[in-house]
């Protein structure tokens, strides 16, 4: 090969398609090889030595068209003497010097440095090493020796580190492509441009026509010098960490064909008015930036624009009507913005093949003008407010492969004519408010359909098909909540299913054996929860799916034992009995085990703690498990063993669970001291030890590392004593400072289940504001401390004032003394405050009336005195909040201030319970009747008390009934 012709190379990647553009360097044409000089011996030897430094590895290149070009380079035999005839080698016709080297997509694997024989090719004018694997090598500083170089392409070749300053010496460069040098497992950028920076590069390489630094860490603003690169035709700065305002002059560069600054989340600015209709821009990609504002009407002046991709930005307003004049568009992606109103007619966009308007606020019916977009292959209108029936004219879009109308308030059913959209591969109608009876045959006629989502509608899917003739082979099938009473017949012939959502139907009985004989090698997740299934046919001990990562059997009527296998196992809310099968120990990569609300018993297999280093969530709540809690997996993030019969001490291996966020051991029989050693866990946010046999004093010896993220602590109904342990929680920032934005506690379990990321939300049950509340999701706004029903003594410390973000504080049913600290008024987020049934004295601080969020307040059965604060929230509290405090006065009590009532001893009980209050009163009445002054006096007195008793019982009964 002698001359270099123009070419385009497209490198495929999971997240992008990279196109490498190259044009001829010299005006030479092909000529007879006999007229061409042979290559120089020293250059031939340099190439052979370069070849010896690499191995051929098929995973080193990702292009489907890749092949090992250097295999044609031979040291002897035919063709060995003239290196100009070798694959990828180009020579000057007159001198024979190697002036071009194209080894892109050649399966090269190895390292390269400045000692490489490559740098002996001093006449090189073009070097293309794209799509290979150079093993994280630095770009050699000796690159500067290629003083004639005009084209340099090192893209997608796993180079790393700082781009050397020597590259600025290549003043003849017209094309520089260092893009997409990433770690392909983590997708992290490997190259960085800091010294020199982007400004230096733009100031020195002023002849550039092509500059692509996509996925190079630049971390700077876009310098104004970029707008002086007047020859630029391609500018790629994708995912570079750019920030600040993008100069609007970049949009107006006369020769610019491609502008891609996508995935720079902190890049701001707007699309300016377009005044020059001679601009040549063909591709404009601004996706995943903070560029905002409205699309200008003048955007239609970009008459050559083929691709407009602004998804995941901050654009708003209406789509300008002039967009319909952009007849050259093939791709229009406006998704995930804040556009609103009706979509203008798009009938003139006859070349449009990709249209996404998803995740906006568009309204009205789906525009009939779409019927003329006959080139469409991709149409996504999901997550808007489109209404009306599904248009039947969609059947005219015969090239359509992807259709998504999910999350729209539409009406009606699915047109039977859709069975004619024969090229459809993906159909998503999830949560589209559809209703009616739908024949499965509509979809079974679509032979190319692999993804079908019909869940969360009011559809009744009817399967009358009893044949297996050329059925589509689904990969993702979501037919939850479709009123099905049996497994559809066509499932028997699905051998490639990866994800099957069949939950919330009306299936009864056993899971048939044939269902686990299908898709054995492909099934990834199986969702059967919310039916009335009772078990597996033939009761297999181990599930046969070799790739199954998730199994959902929750909320059924499953009985007996469960088969083992899978990574994520949901089987809560069933009728499971017996013990956990030891076969579950064979699931070496178990991530989640959720068996709550069953009737399982016995001891937990010890393997749950030590066999799986991957276990993240263990939820065995509300069963009958007993014995000692085994050692725990170090990767655990949530442990819920509450409402069982566990005994003994806490396993000290919990101290190694540095990722643990939730620990709920409430309602067991655990007998131990307070686990201060859990205070070192850096992520622990929820600690629930309520209703156990914990005991002893919680010493106030603190360090600055104790419980740094704790937001919920529940020690209710134990036997802890001594002073209140609030000092241990003084480092809990969640209880001290407001949060910036709402977030929920969750954990990513499995990435890309059916194209989705599977999150598991944390749920907890707490007693708050006098009621038991279940939180399905725990937000970072919830802060809660319950130390009630213990044996704590002493005063409420003044340090309580630091918990300014605390929402609920329950110190009731203890032996606390002293007064209520006035600093409690600094707990401005407090919504619930219960200090009832203690020995507190003094007045209720009037400053508490300033707690604007306080909705529940109980100081009953103490020895408090003086007037009750008035105004604001205190006007909402009834007599029950002050019951038993005989020296309190003022509204809502009938007792007016000014007359001091005699103090009465507080009524202390182990449980703060309405039934206790009832029996306490009944006990007083019985004692009064039985031991009054003589029989007659006793009867008379008893009658009066009995009357009061009946009134009290009636009030308490009605109150409890209402609650």
VENLINHU-V311642 format. One record per pair of residues at least 24 apart in sequence whose C-alpha atoms are under 7 Angstrom apart, sorted by sequence separation. I is the first residue (numbers start at 1). J is the second residue. D is the distance in whole Angstrom. If there is no record, write none. Layout:
# VENLINHU-V311642
i=I j=J d=D
i=I j=J d=D
This chain:
# VENLINHU-V311642
i=99 j=123 d=5
i=100 j=124 d=6
i=104 j=128 d=6
i=108 j=132 d=5
i=109 j=133 d=5
i=110 j=134 d=5
i=111 j=135 d=6
i=122 j=146 d=6
i=124 j=148 d=6
i=125 j=149 d=4
i=126 j=150 d=6
i=127 j=151 d=6
i=128 j=152 d=6
i=129 j=153 d=6
i=130 j=154 d=5
i=131 j=155 d=6
i=132 j=156 d=7
i=133 j=157 d=5
i=134 j=158 d=5
i=135 j=159 d=7
i=136 j=160 d=5
i=139 j=163 d=6
i=143 j=167 d=7
i=148 j=172 d=6
i=149 j=173 d=6
i=150 j=174 d=5
i=151 j=175 d=5
i=152 j=176 d=5
i=153 j=177 d=5
i=154 j=178 d=5
i=155 j=179 d=5
i=156 j=180 d=5
i=157 j=181 d=6
i=158 j=182 d=6
i=192 j=216 d=5
i=193 j=217 d=6
i=194 j=218 d=6
i=199 j=223 d=6
i=202 j=226 d=6
i=207 j=231 d=7
i=208 j=232 d=6
i=209 j=233 d=5
i=210 j=234 d=5
i=211 j=235 d=5
i=212 j=236 d=4
i=213 j=237 d=5
i=214 j=238 d=4
i=215 j=239 d=5
i=216 j=240 d=5
i=217 j=241 d=6
i=218 j=242 d=7
i=222 j=246 d=6
i=231 j=255 d=6
i=232 j=256 d=6
i=233 j=257 d=5
i=234 j=258 d=5
i=235 j=259 d=5
i=236 j=260 d=5
i=237 j=261 d=5
i=238 j=262 d=5
i=239 j=263 d=5
i=240 j=264 d=6
i=242 j=266 d=7
i=243 j=267 d=4
i=244 j=268 d=6
i=245 j=269 d=5
i=248 j=272 d=6
i=256 j=280 d=6
i=257 j=281 d=4
i=258 j=282 d=6
i=259 j=283 d=6
i=260 j=284 d=6
i=261 j=285 d=6
i=262 j=286 d=5
i=263 j=287 d=6
i=264 j=288 d=6
i=265 j=289 d=4
i=266 j=290 d=6
i=267 j=291 d=7
i=271 j=295 d=7
i=274 j=298 d=5
i=277 j=301 d=5
i=280 j=304 d=6
i=281 j=305 d=6
i=282 j=306 d=5
i=283 j=307 d=5
i=284 j=308 d=5
i=285 j=309 d=5
i=286 j=310 d=5
i=287 j=311 d=5
i=288 j=312 d=5
i=289 j=313 d=5
i=290 j=314 d=6
i=295 j=319 d=7
i=296 j=320 d=7
i=304 j=328 d=6
i=305 j=329 d=6
i=306 j=330 d=5
i=307 j=331 d=5
i=308 j=332 d=5
i=309 j=333 d=5
i=310 j=334 d=5
i=311 j=335 d=5
i=312 j=336 d=5
i=313 j=337 d=6
i=314 j=338 d=6
i=315 j=339 d=7
i=319 j=343 d=7
i=324 j=348 d=6
i=327 j=351 d=7
i=330 j=354 d=6
i=331 j=355 d=6
i=332 j=356 d=6
i=333 j=357 d=6
i=335 j=359 d=6
i=336 j=360 d=6
i=343 j=367 d=7
i=345 j=369 d=5
i=346 j=370 d=6
i=349 j=373 d=7
i=350 j=374 d=7
i=351 j=375 d=6
i=352 j=376 d=6
i=353 j=377 d=5
i=354 j=378 d=5
i=355 j=379 d=5
i=356 j=380 d=5
i=357 j=381 d=5
i=358 j=382 d=5
i=359 j=383 d=5
i=360 j=384 d=5
i=361 j=385 d=6
i=362 j=386 d=6
i=375 j=399 d=6
i=376 j=400 d=6
i=377 j=401 d=5
i=378 j=402 d=5
i=379 j=403 d=5
i=380 j=404 d=5
i=381 j=405 d=5
i=382 j=406 d=5
i=383 j=407 d=5
i=384 j=408 d=6
i=385 j=409 d=6
i=386 j=410 d=7
i=390 j=414 d=7
i=398 j=422 d=7
i=399 j=423 d=6
i=400 j=424 d=6
i=401 j=425 d=5
i=402 j=426 d=5
i=403 j=427 d=5
i=404 j=428 d=5
i=405 j=429 d=5
i=406 j=430 d=5
i=407 j=431 d=5
i=408 j=432 d=5
i=409 j=433 d=5
i=410 j=434 d=6
i=411 j=435 d=7
i=414 j=438 d=7
i=418 j=442 d=7
i=419 j=443 d=6
i=422 j=446 d=5
i=424 j=448 d=6
i=425 j=449 d=4
i=426 j=450 d=6
i=427 j=451 d=6
i=428 j=452 d=6
i=429 j=453 d=6
i=430 j=454 d=5
i=431 j=455 d=7
i=433 j=457 d=5
i=434 j=458 d=6
i=435 j=459 d=5
i=436 j=460 d=6
i=437 j=461 d=6
i=438 j=462 d=6
i=439 j=463 d=6
i=441 j=465 d=7
i=447 j=471 d=6
i=448 j=472 d=6
i=450 j=474 d=4
i=451 j=475 d=6
i=452 j=476 d=6
i=453 j=477 d=6
i=454 j=478 d=6
i=455 j=479 d=5
i=456 j=480 d=7
i=458 j=482 d=7
i=460 j=484 d=7
i=465 j=489 d=7
i=475 j=499 d=6
i=476 j=500 d=6
i=477 j=501 d=6
i=478 j=502 d=6
i=480 j=504 d=6
i=481 j=505 d=5
i=494 j=518 d=6
i=495 j=519 d=4
i=498 j=522 d=5
i=499 j=523 d=6
i=503 j=527 d=6
i=507 j=531 d=5
i=508 j=532 d=5
i=509 j=533 d=5
i=510 j=534 d=5
i=511 j=535 d=6
i=512 j=536 d=7
i=513 j=537 d=5
i=520 j=544 d=7
i=521 j=545 d=6
i=523 j=547 d=6
i=524 j=548 d=4
i=525 j=549 d=6
i=526 j=550 d=6
i=527 j=551 d=6
i=528 j=552 d=6
i=529 j=553 d=4
i=530 j=554 d=6
i=531 j=555 d=7
i=532 j=556 d=5
i=533 j=557 d=6
i=534 j=558 d=4
i=535 j=559 d=6
i=566 j=590 d=7
i=567 j=591 d=5
i=568 j=592 d=5
i=569 j=593 d=5
i=570 j=594 d=5
i=571 j=595 d=5
i=572 j=596 d=5
i=573 j=597 d=5
i=574 j=598 d=5
i=575 j=599 d=6
i=576 j=600 d=6
i=580 j=604 d=7
i=588 j=612 d=6
i=590 j=614 d=6
i=591 j=615 d=4
i=592 j=616 d=6
i=593 j=617 d=6
i=594 j=618 d=6
i=595 j=619 d=6
i=596 j=620 d=5
i=597 j=621 d=6
i=598 j=622 d=7
i=599 j=623 d=5
i=600 j=624 d=6
i=601 j=625 d=4
i=602 j=626 d=6
i=603 j=627 d=6
i=606 j=630 d=6
i=609 j=633 d=5
i=635 j=659 d=6
i=636 j=660 d=6
i=637 j=661 d=5
i=638 j=662 d=5
i=639 j=663 d=5
i=640 j=664 d=5
i=641 j=665 d=5
i=642 j=666 d=5
i=643 j=667 d=5
i=644 j=668 d=5
i=645 j=669 d=6
i=646 j=670 d=6
i=647 j=671 d=7
i=658 j=682 d=6
i=659 j=683 d=6
i=660 j=684 d=6
i=661 j=685 d=5
i=662 j=686 d=5
i=663 j=687 d=5
i=664 j=688 d=5
i=665 j=689 d=5
i=666 j=690 d=5
i=667 j=691 d=5
i=668 j=692 d=5
i=669 j=693 d=6
i=670 j=694 d=7
i=674 j=698 d=6
i=685 j=709 d=5
i=686 j=710 d=6
i=690 j=714 d=6
i=694 j=718 d=5
i=695 j=719 d=5
i=696 j=720 d=5
i=697 j=721 d=5
i=698 j=722 d=7
i=707 j=731 d=7
i=708 j=732 d=5
i=709 j=733 d=6
i=710 j=734 d=7
i=711 j=735 d=6
i=783 j=807 d=5
i=784 j=808 d=5
i=785 j=809 d=5
i=786 j=810 d=5
i=787 j=811 d=5
i=788 j=812 d=5
i=789 j=813 d=4
i=790 j=814 d=5
i=791 j=815 d=6
i=792 j=816 d=6
i=793 j=817 d=7
i=796 j=820 d=7
i=800 j=824 d=7
i=803 j=827 d=6
i=804 j=828 d=6
i=805 j=829 d=5
i=806 j=830 d=6
i=807 j=831 d=5
i=808 j=832 d=5
i=809 j=833 d=5
i=810 j=834 d=5
i=811 j=835 d=5
i=812 j=836 d=5
i=813 j=837 d=5
i=814 j=838 d=5
i=815 j=839 d=6
i=816 j=840 d=6
i=817 j=841 d=7
i=820 j=844 d=7
i=829 j=853 d=6
i=830 j=854 d=6
i=831 j=855 d=5
i=832 j=856 d=5
i=833 j=857 d=5
i=834 j=858 d=5
i=835 j=859 d=5
i=836 j=860 d=5
i=837 j=861 d=5
i=838 j=862 d=5
i=839 j=863 d=6
i=840 j=864 d=6
i=841 j=865 d=7
i=844 j=868 d=7
i=849 j=873 d=7
i=857 j=881 d=6
i=858 j=882 d=7
i=860 j=884 d=6
i=861 j=885 d=5
i=864 j=888 d=6
i=3 j=28 d=6
i=98 j=123 d=6
i=99 j=124 d=4
i=100 j=125 d=6
i=101 j=126 d=6
i=102 j=127 d=6
i=103 j=128 d=6
i=104 j=129 d=5
i=105 j=130 d=6
i=107 j=132 d=6
i=108 j=133 d=6
i=109 j=134 d=6
i=110 j=135 d=6
i=112 j=137 d=6
i=123 j=148 d=7
i=124 j=149 d=6
i=125 j=150 d=5
i=126 j=151 d=5
i=127 j=152 d=5
i=128 j=153 d=5
i=129 j=154 d=5
i=130 j=155 d=5
i=131 j=156 d=5
i=132 j=157 d=5
i=133 j=158 d=5
i=134 j=159 d=6
i=139 j=164 d=7
i=141 j=166 d=6
i=144 j=169 d=6
i=150 j=175 d=6
i=151 j=176 d=6
i=152 j=177 d=6
i=153 j=178 d=6
i=155 j=180 d=6
i=156 j=181 d=5
i=158 j=183 d=7
i=191 j=216 d=5
i=192 j=217 d=4
i=193 j=218 d=5
i=209 j=234 d=6
i=210 j=235 d=6
i=211 j=236 d=6
i=212 j=237 d=6
i=214 j=239 d=6
i=215 j=240 d=5
i=233 j=258 d=6
i=234 j=259 d=6
i=235 j=260 d=6
i=236 j=261 d=6
i=238 j=263 d=6
i=239 j=264 d=5
i=242 j=267 d=6
i=243 j=268 d=7
i=254 j=279 d=6
i=255 j=280 d=6
i=256 j=281 d=6
i=257 j=282 d=5
i=258 j=283 d=5
i=259 j=284 d=5
i=260 j=285 d=5
i=261 j=286 d=5
i=262 j=287 d=5
i=263 j=288 d=4
i=264 j=289 d=5
i=265 j=290 d=6
i=273 j=298 d=6
i=274 j=299 d=6
i=277 j=302 d=6
i=282 j=307 d=6
i=283 j=308 d=6
i=284 j=309 d=6
i=285 j=310 d=6
i=287 j=312 d=6
i=288 j=313 d=6
i=295 j=320 d=7
i=297 j=322 d=6
i=300 j=325 d=6
i=303 j=328 d=7
i=306 j=331 d=6
i=307 j=332 d=6
i=308 j=333 d=6
i=309 j=334 d=7
i=311 j=336 d=6
i=312 j=337 d=6
i=324 j=349 d=7
i=335 j=360 d=7
i=347 j=372 d=5
i=350 j=375 d=6
i=353 j=378 d=6
i=354 j=379 d=6
i=355 j=380 d=6
i=356 j=381 d=6
i=358 j=383 d=6
i=359 j=384 d=6
i=371 j=396 d=7
i=377 j=402 d=6
i=378 j=403 d=6
i=379 j=404 d=6
i=380 j=405 d=6
i=382 j=407 d=6
i=383 j=408 d=6
i=395 j=420 d=6
i=398 j=423 d=7
i=401 j=426 d=6
i=402 j=427 d=6
i=403 j=428 d=6
i=404 j=429 d=6
i=406 j=431 d=6
i=407 j=432 d=5
i=422 j=447 d=7
i=423 j=448 d=6
i=424 j=449 d=6
i=425 j=450 d=5
i=426 j=451 d=5
i=427 j=452 d=5
i=428 j=453 d=5
i=429 j=454 d=5
i=430 j=455 d=5
i=431 j=456 d=5
i=432 j=457 d=6
i=433 j=458 d=7
i=434 j=459 d=6
i=437 j=462 d=7
i=447 j=472 d=4
i=449 j=474 d=7
i=450 j=475 d=5
i=451 j=476 d=5
i=452 j=477 d=5
i=453 j=478 d=5
i=454 j=479 d=5
i=455 j=480 d=5
i=456 j=481 d=6
i=463 j=488 d=6
i=468 j=493 d=7
i=480 j=505 d=6
i=494 j=519 d=7
i=497 j=522 d=6
i=498 j=523 d=4
i=499 j=524 d=6
i=500 j=525 d=6
i=501 j=526 d=6
i=502 j=527 d=6
i=503 j=528 d=4
i=504 j=529 d=6
i=505 j=530 d=7
i=506 j=531 d=5
i=507 j=532 d=6
i=508 j=533 d=5
i=509 j=534 d=5
i=510 j=535 d=5
i=511 j=536 d=5
i=512 j=537 d=5
i=520 j=545 d=5
i=521 j=546 d=6
i=522 j=547 d=6
i=523 j=548 d=5
i=524 j=549 d=5
i=525 j=550 d=5
i=526 j=551 d=5
i=527 j=552 d=5
i=528 j=553 d=5
i=529 j=554 d=5
i=530 j=555 d=5
i=531 j=556 d=5
i=532 j=557 d=6
i=533 j=558 d=6
i=534 j=559 d=6
i=567 j=592 d=7
i=568 j=593 d=6
i=569 j=594 d=6
i=570 j=595 d=7
i=572 j=597 d=6
i=573 j=598 d=6
i=589 j=614 d=6
i=590 j=615 d=5
i=591 j=616 d=5
i=592 j=617 d=5
i=593 j=618 d=5
i=594 j=619 d=5
i=595 j=620 d=5
i=596 j=621 d=4
i=597 j=622 d=5
i=598 j=623 d=5
i=599 j=624 d=6
i=600 j=625 d=7
i=601 j=626 d=7
i=637 j=662 d=6
i=638 j=663 d=6
i=639 j=664 d=6
i=640 j=665 d=6
i=642 j=667 d=6
i=643 j=668 d=6
i=658 j=683 d=7
i=661 j=686 d=6
i=662 j=687 d=6
i=663 j=688 d=6
i=664 j=689 d=6
i=666 j=691 d=6
i=667 j=692 d=6
i=680 j=705 d=6
i=682 j=707 d=7
i=684 j=709 d=6
i=685 j=710 d=4
i=686 j=711 d=6
i=687 j=712 d=6
i=688 j=713 d=6
i=689 j=714 d=6
i=690 j=715 d=5
i=691 j=716 d=6
i=692 j=717 d=7
i=693 j=718 d=5
i=694 j=719 d=6
i=695 j=720 d=4
i=696 j=721 d=6
i=697 j=722 d=5
i=700 j=725 d=6
i=702 j=727 d=7
i=706 j=731 d=6
i=707 j=732 d=6
i=708 j=733 d=7
i=709 j=734 d=6
i=782 j=807 d=7
i=783 j=808 d=7
i=784 j=809 d=6
i=785 j=810 d=6
i=786 j=811 d=6
i=788 j=813 d=6
i=789 j=814 d=6
i=796 j=821 d=7
i=798 j=823 d=6
i=801 j=826 d=6
i=804 j=829 d=6
i=807 j=832 d=6
i=808 j=833 d=6
i=809 j=834 d=6
i=810 j=835 d=6
i=812 j=837 d=6
i=813 j=838 d=6
i=820 j=845 d=7
i=822 j=847 d=7
i=825 j=850 d=7
i=831 j=856 d=6
i=832 j=857 d=6
i=833 j=858 d=7
i=834 j=859 d=6
i=836 j=861 d=6
i=837 j=862 d=6
i=849 j=874 d=6
i=860 j=885 d=6
i=3 j=29 d=6
i=97 j=123 d=7
i=98 j=124 d=6
i=99 j=125 d=5
i=100 j=126 d=5
i=101 j=127 d=5
i=102 j=128 d=5
i=103 j=129 d=5
i=104 j=130 d=5
i=105 j=131 d=5
i=106 j=132 d=6
i=109 j=135 d=7
i=111 j=137 d=6
i=114 j=140 d=5
i=119 j=145 d=7
i=125 j=151 d=6
i=126 j=152 d=6
i=127 j=153 d=6
i=128 j=154 d=6
i=130 j=156 d=6
i=131 j=157 d=5
i=144 j=170 d=6
i=155 j=181 d=6
i=189 j=215 d=5
i=190 j=216 d=7
i=191 j=217 d=6
i=192 j=218 d=6
i=199 j=225 d=7
i=214 j=240 d=6
i=238 j=264 d=7
i=254 j=280 d=7
i=257 j=283 d=6
i=258 j=284 d=6
i=259 j=285 d=6
i=260 j=286 d=6
i=262 j=288 d=6
i=263 j=289 d=6
i=287 j=313 d=6
i=300 j=326 d=6
i=311 j=337 d=7
i=347 j=373 d=6
i=358 j=384 d=7
i=371 j=397 d=7
i=382 j=408 d=6
i=395 j=421 d=6
i=406 j=432 d=5
i=416 j=442 d=6
i=419 j=445 d=6
i=425 j=451 d=6
i=426 j=452 d=6
i=427 j=453 d=6
i=428 j=454 d=7
i=430 j=456 d=6
i=431 j=457 d=5
i=446 j=472 d=7
i=450 j=476 d=6
i=451 j=477 d=6
i=452 j=478 d=6
i=453 j=479 d=6
i=455 j=481 d=6
i=463 j=489 d=7
i=496 j=522 d=6
i=497 j=523 d=6
i=498 j=524 d=5
i=499 j=525 d=5
i=500 j=526 d=5
i=501 j=527 d=5
i=502 j=528 d=5
i=503 j=529 d=5
i=504 j=530 d=4
i=505 j=531 d=5
i=506 j=532 d=6
i=507 j=533 d=6
i=510 j=536 d=5
i=511 j=537 d=6
i=520 j=546 d=6
i=521 j=547 d=6
i=524 j=550 d=7
i=525 j=551 d=6
i=526 j=552 d=6
i=527 j=553 d=7
i=529 j=555 d=6
i=530 j=556 d=6
i=572 j=598 d=7
i=585 j=611 d=7
i=591 j=617 d=7
i=592 j=618 d=6
i=593 j=619 d=6
i=594 j=620 d=6
i=596 j=622 d=6
i=597 j=623 d=6
i=642 j=668 d=7
i=655 j=681 d=7
i=666 j=692 d=7
i=680 j=706 d=6
i=681 j=707 d=7
i=682 j=708 d=6
i=683 j=709 d=6
i=684 j=710 d=6
i=685 j=711 d=5
i=686 j=712 d=5
i=687 j=713 d=5
i=688 j=714 d=5
i=689 j=715 d=5
i=690 j=716 d=5
i=691 j=717 d=5
i=692 j=718 d=6
i=693 j=719 d=7
i=694 j=720 d=7
i=702 j=728 d=6
i=788 j=814 d=6
i=801 j=827 d=6
i=812 j=838 d=7
i=825 j=851 d=6
i=836 j=862 d=7
i=3 j=30 d=6
i=99 j=126 d=7
i=100 j=127 d=6
i=101 j=128 d=6
i=102 j=129 d=6
i=104 j=131 d=6
i=105 j=132 d=6
i=113 j=140 d=5
i=114 j=141 d=6
i=130 j=157 d=6
i=189 j=216 d=6
i=252 j=279 d=7
i=262 j=289 d=6
i=274 j=301 d=7
i=405 j=432 d=7
i=419 j=446 d=6
i=430 j=457 d=7
i=444 j=471 d=6
i=455 j=482 d=7
i=498 j=525 d=7
i=499 j=526 d=6
i=500 j=527 d=6
i=501 j=528 d=7
i=503 j=530 d=5
i=504 j=531 d=5
i=510 j=537 d=5
i=529 j=556 d=6
i=596 j=623 d=7
i=679 j=706 d=4
i=680 j=707 d=6
i=682 j=709 d=7
i=685 j=712 d=6
i=686 j=713 d=6
i=687 j=714 d=6
i=688 j=715 d=6
i=690 j=717 d=6
i=691 j=718 d=6
i=698 j=725 d=6
i=700 j=727 d=6
i=704 j=731 d=7
i=104 j=132 d=7
i=114 j=142 d=5
i=163 j=191 d=7
i=189 j=217 d=6
i=444 j=472 d=6
i=503 j=531 d=6
i=516 j=544 d=7
i=679 j=707 d=4
i=690 j=718 d=7
i=700 j=728 d=6
i=161 j=190 d=6
i=162 j=191 d=6
i=163 j=192 d=6
i=160 j=190 d=5
i=161 j=191 d=5
i=162 j=192 d=5
i=163 j=193 d=6
i=165 j=195 d=7
i=867 j=897 d=6
i=159 j=190 d=7
i=160 j=191 d=5
i=161 j=192 d=6
i=162 j=193 d=6
i=165 j=196 d=6
i=159 j=191 d=7
i=173 j=205 d=7
i=168 j=201 d=6
i=171 j=204 d=7
i=174 j=207 d=5
i=175 j=208 d=6
i=179 j=212 d=6
i=744 j=777 d=6
i=745 j=778 d=6
i=69 j=103 d=7
i=171 j=205 d=6
i=173 j=207 d=7
i=174 j=208 d=4
i=175 j=209 d=6
i=176 j=210 d=6
i=177 j=211 d=6
i=178 j=212 d=6
i=179 j=213 d=5
i=180 j=214 d=6
i=181 j=215 d=7
i=744 j=778 d=6
i=745 j=779 d=6
i=172 j=207 d=7
i=173 j=208 d=6
i=174 j=209 d=5
i=175 j=210 d=4
i=176 j=211 d=5
i=177 j=212 d=5
i=178 j=213 d=5
i=179 j=214 d=5
i=180 j=215 d=5
i=744 j=779 d=4
i=168 j=204 d=6
i=174 j=210 d=6
i=175 j=211 d=6
i=176 j=212 d=6
i=177 j=213 d=6
i=179 j=215 d=6
i=743 j=779 d=6
i=744 j=780 d=6
i=69 j=106 d=6
i=168 j=205 d=7
i=179 j=216 d=7
i=742 j=779 d=7
i=743 j=780 d=6
i=67 j=105 d=7
i=68 j=106 d=4
i=742 j=780 d=6
i=44 j=83 d=6
i=66 j=105 d=5
i=67 j=106 d=5
i=68 j=107 d=6
i=742 j=781 d=7
i=66 j=106 d=6
i=67 j=107 d=7
i=768 j=808 d=7
i=863 j=903 d=7
i=63 j=105 d=6
i=39 j=82 d=6
i=863 j=906 d=6
i=38 j=82 d=5
i=39 j=83 d=6
i=61 j=105 d=5
i=862 j=906 d=5
i=39 j=84 d=6
i=61 j=106 d=7
i=861 j=906 d=5
i=38 j=84 d=7
i=61 j=107 d=5
i=861 j=907 d=6
i=60 j=107 d=5
i=59 j=107 d=7
i=60 j=108 d=6
i=735 j=783 d=6
i=58 j=107 d=5
i=60 j=109 d=6
i=12 j=62 d=6
i=57 j=107 d=5
i=11 j=62 d=7
i=12 j=63 d=6
i=56 j=107 d=5
i=57 j=108 d=6
i=11 j=63 d=5
i=56 j=108 d=5
i=57 j=109 d=6
i=55 j=108 d=6
i=56 j=109 d=6
i=54 j=108 d=6
i=55 j=109 d=5
i=54 j=109 d=6
i=55 j=110 d=7
i=40 j=96 d=7
i=54 j=110 d=5
i=36 j=93 d=6
i=39 j=96 d=5
i=40 j=97 d=6
i=53 j=110 d=7
i=37 j=95 d=7
i=38 j=96 d=6
i=39 j=97 d=6
i=37 j=96 d=5
i=769 j=832 d=5
i=768 j=832 d=7
i=50 j=116 d=7
i=736 j=802 d=6
i=50 j=117 d=6
i=736 j=803 d=5
i=737 j=804 d=7
i=738 j=805 d=6
i=839 j=906 d=7
i=49 j=117 d=6
i=50 j=118 d=6
i=724 j=792 d=6
i=735 j=803 d=5
i=736 j=804 d=5
i=737 j=805 d=6
i=62 j=131 d=7
i=721 j=790 d=7
i=723 j=792 d=6
i=735 j=804 d=6
i=736 j=805 d=5
i=837 j=906 d=7
i=61 j=131 d=5
i=716 j=786 d=6
i=720 j=790 d=5
i=721 j=791 d=5
i=722 j=792 d=5
i=723 j=793 d=5
i=735 j=805 d=5
i=736 j=806 d=7
i=837 j=907 d=7
i=838 j=908 d=7
i=46 j=117 d=5
i=47 j=118 d=7
i=61 j=132 d=5
i=712 j=783 d=5
i=713 j=784 d=6
i=714 j=785 d=6
i=715 j=786 d=6
i=716 j=787 d=5
i=717 j=788 d=7
i=718 j=789 d=7
i=719 j=790 d=5
i=720 j=791 d=6
i=721 j=792 d=4
i=722 j=793 d=5
i=723 j=794 d=6
i=734 j=805 d=7
i=735 j=806 d=5
i=837 j=908 d=5
i=46 j=118 d=6
i=60 j=132 d=5
i=711 j=783 d=5
i=712 j=784 d=5
i=713 j=785 d=5
i=714 j=786 d=5
i=715 j=787 d=5
i=716 j=788 d=5
i=717 j=789 d=5
i=718 j=790 d=5
i=719 j=791 d=6
i=720 j=792 d=6
i=721 j=793 d=7
i=60 j=133 d=5
i=711 j=784 d=6
i=712 j=785 d=6
i=713 j=786 d=6
i=714 j=787 d=6
i=716 j=789 d=6
i=717 j=790 d=6
i=46 j=120 d=7
i=716 j=790 d=7
i=43 j=121 d=6
i=2 j=84 d=6
i=1 j=84 d=6
i=1 j=85 d=5
i=1 j=86 d=7
i=4 j=90 d=7
i=3 j=90 d=6
i=769 j=856 d=5
i=1 j=89 d=6
i=2 j=90 d=5
i=3 j=91 d=7
i=1 j=90 d=5
i=2 j=91 d=5
i=2 j=92 d=6
i=2 j=93 d=6
i=813 j=908 d=7
i=813 j=909 d=7
i=813 j=910 d=6
i=813 j=912 d=7
i=789 j=910 d=6
i=789 j=911 d=6
i=499 j=754 d=6
i=476 j=754 d=6
